[in-house]
Amino acid sequence: MGMGEVGVVLGETGGFGDPWEGVDAGAVARAAREQGERAVAGVGDMAAYLDAQVADASHREVIGPLLDGGGASGVVVRRGVVIGSWGGSGAGGDGVQRDEERAGAGGGHRP
């Protein structure tokens, strides 16, 4: 699943009903926009960021490669369906994909 794919069903929803029932789509879009503007400071250099985060931990070794962070990203899932998302899985970009923009791409958005 790529970021910005509103309407994607994550596994079986179990008949939980309409994920948009009772949801203020404008509030979801505002929350996505606000969260997209809240990138974590310092993740552009992930090695230095993690060193600072685990400086007092007993197990400091990182196993595997590190990728430097980009903008903020995340999803809003309700009843097993993605109803909002922002950012992307790779570094770069503006960090925000607005609900209105996804709606035009056939993302399953409801007004």
C-alpha positions in Angstrom: 0.0 0.0 0.0 1.4 3.4 -1.0 0.7 6.5 1.0 -2.3 8.4 -0.2 -4.4 5.4 -1.0 -7.6 6.2 0.8 -10.2 3.5 0.8 -7.7 0.6 0.9 -9.1 -2.2 3.0 -6.5 -3.7 5.4 -7.4 -7.4 5.7 -10.9 -8.5 6.6 -13.1 -5.7 8.0 -15.4 -8.2 9.7 -18.5 -6.3 8.7 -17.8 -3.4 10.9 -19.9 -1.1 8.7 -19.3 2.0 6.8 -15.9 3.5 7.9 -17.1 7.0 7.0 -20.3 6.8 9.1 -20.1 9.6 11.7 -16.7 10.8 10.5 -16.1 14.5 9.8 -14.0 14.2 6.5 -12.9 17.8 6.9 -11.5 17.1 10.3 -9.6 14.1 9.0 -8.2 16.2 6.2 -7.2 19.0 8.7 -5.6 16.4 11.1 -3.6 14.9 8.2 -2.4 18.3 7.1 -1.4 19.3 10.6 0.4 16.0 11.3 2.2 16.2 7.9 3.7 19.5 9.1 5.1 17.9 12.3 8.2 16.2 11.1 10.5 14.8 13.8 13.6 17.0 14.1 16.9 15.3 13.4 15.8 12.3 11.5 17.6 13.5 8.3 20.7 11.9 9.9 19.2 8.7 11.3 22.5 7.4 12.7 23.0 10.5 14.8 19.3 10.6 15.8 19.3 7.0 17.0 22.6 7.5 18.9 21.0 10.4 20.8 17.8 8.4 21.4 19.5 5.3 22.9 22.5 7.0 24.6 21.4 5.8 28.0 20.1 2.3 26.9 22.0 -0.9 27.6 21.5 -2.2 24.1 22.7 0.4 21.6 23.6 -1.7 18.6 21.5 -1.3 15.4 21.2 -4.4 13.3 20.7 -3.7 9.6 20.9 -0.7 7.4 19.6 2.8 8.4 17.6 5.1 6.1 17.6 8.8 6.8 14.1 10.1 7.5 12.1 12.5 5.4 8.9 14.3 6.1 6.2 13.1 8.5 4.0 10.3 7.4 1.1 8.3 8.8 -2.4 6.9 8.2 -5.8 7.0 9.8 -7.5 3.6 9.8 -11.1 3.2 10.9 -12.9 -0.1 10.8 -10.1 -1.7 8.8 -10.1 0.9 6.0 -7.6 3.7 5.4 -9.6 7.0 5.6 -6.7 9.4 5.7 -3.0 9.5 5.1 -0.1 11.9 4.7 3.5 11.9 3.6 5.1 9.0 1.8 7.3 6.0 2.5 10.5 7.6 1.1 12.4 10.7 2.0 11.5 14.0 0.4 8.2 15.5 -0.7 6.2 18.0 1.2 5.1 15.4 3.8 1.4 16.0 3.2 -1.2 14.4 1.0 -4.5 16.1 1.6 -7.7 14.2 1.7 -9.2 16.3 -1.1 -6.3 15.5 -3.4 -6.7 11.8 -2.8 -10.5 12.0 -3.5 -9.8 13.1 -7.0 -7.6 10.0 -7.6 -10.5 7.6 -7.0 -9.4 7.0 -3.4 -12.9 6.2 -2.0 -13.2 9.5 -0.2 -16.6 10.6 1.0 -17.6 14.2 1.4 
